[in-house]
Amino acid sequence: MRTTGRHPVVVGVDGSENGQRAMHVAARQAARTNRPLVVVHAVGLTELINGEHVPSHDHQAEIGREVFTWCASLEGECNDVEALVLDGPPVDVLVRAANEVEASLVVVGRRGTGGRPELRLGSTAHQVVEHSRCPVLVVPPDYEPPT
């Protein structure tokens, strides 16, 4: 990874609307602090492509193109963007990538939908907060950044 030692902002993306929102928040933060942005997508056993769950090992090229398309939407927001598509559970992948590049900040979207307050953060965001070595920014689903 070319950003090692440059203390980038790292963001986890999954293709969801709030994942996209988190990516744009992370890009703005990276630009404000003059840091690179590392966009991380974790690939599991299956992947959602065109609304259909498919085996990820059969669709690696499509997954890579999809992540590239997500990053292309950052044009004009952040100049130094690196995308990583890594195999493994999202929490493990995101924390490992953040540690390897010595991230200054990790950004994740909140997707928790549980009725109980302690479940509203979402399991991925909760575990990233628990295991990260650096600060974590959790972007809520209804967040609208100031213009």
QUINOR-V804389 format. One line per field, one symbol per residue. burial: # if it has 24 or more other C-alpha atoms within 12 Angstrom, else .. Layout:
# QUINOR-V804389
burial: ???
This chain:
# QUINOR-V804389
burial: ..#..##########..#############....##########..#.#......#...#..##.###.##..#...#.########.#######################.........##.######..#.#######.......
